[in-house]
C-alpha cells in the first residue's frame, strides 16, 4: 500500500477515534406501587406518595461517567462543574483536570472509575441531568448541552434562593421532593 494512502487512513482512523466518546449508560430499575401511602414518619407529611411509575438508577453516578460528561462539555468550565477537591482531597473521587481554559481535559484514576462521584453540587447534578436529557452532546456549556433540558438553568446556580422546577418533558431528574430518589441517584 502506498505510504501516503496509509498515512491518510491512519489520520482518518485517529480522528474518528478521538472524536468518539463512549456514551454514558445509566442502568435503571422500575419503581411501581402507584398510589402508595405517603410516609408519615417525618416532619413533612405526605412525602413519598408518587402518582406515576418511573425508573430509578440502579447505581450512583460514577466518577468515570462524570469524567465523560466533563470531557464532553467542560473544555472551558463555565459553570464550575469540576471541583478541585475531586482530585486533591483524600476523599475525592480522583478526577483530575489538566490543560488550560478552552482546552481542559479530564481523567479519572482507573481504580476510582466505577466508584461514586463526589464534590458535585445540586446545580452540577442538574447540568449532568440536562446533558443526559439532551442526548449527551459535546460542546460548550449552554443551551442544548447543560443549561436546558430537564431543567432551565441558563447560568443559574442557586445563589439568590430561587428554586427551579423540572420541565414538563423531562427524561431524567435529580433527587427532590416526593420523588425521594428519582431517575438519577447521587
C-alpha positions, 0 to 999 in steps of 0.5 A: 500500500502506498505510504501516503494512502496509509498515512491518510487512513491512519489520520482518518482512523485517529480522528474518528477515534478521538472524536468518539466518546463512549456514551454514558449508560445509566442502568435503571430499575422500575419503581411501581406501587402507584398510589402508595401511602405517603410516609408519615414518619417525618416532619413533612407529611405526605412525602413519598406518595408518587402518582406515576411509575418511573425508573430509578438508577440502579447505581450512583453516578460514577466518577468515570461517567462524570469524567465523560460528561466533563470531557464532553462539555467542560473544555472551558468550565463555565459553570464550575462543574469540576471541583478541585477537591475531586482530585486533591482531597483524600476523599475525592473521587480522583478526577483530575483536570489538566490543560488550560481554559478552552482546552481542559481535559479530564481523567479519572484514576482507573481504580476510582472509575466505577466508584461514586462521584463526589464534590458535585453540587445540586446545580452540577447534578442538574447540568449532568441531568440536562446533558443526559436529557439532551442526548449527551452532546459535546460542546460548550456549556449552554443551551442544548448541552447543560443549561436546558433540558430537564431543567432551565438553568441558563447560568443559574446556580442557586445563589439568590434562593430561587428554586427551579422546577423540572420541565414538563418533558423531562427524561431524567431528574435529580433527587427532590421532593416526593420523588425521594430518589428519582431517575438519577441517584447521587 
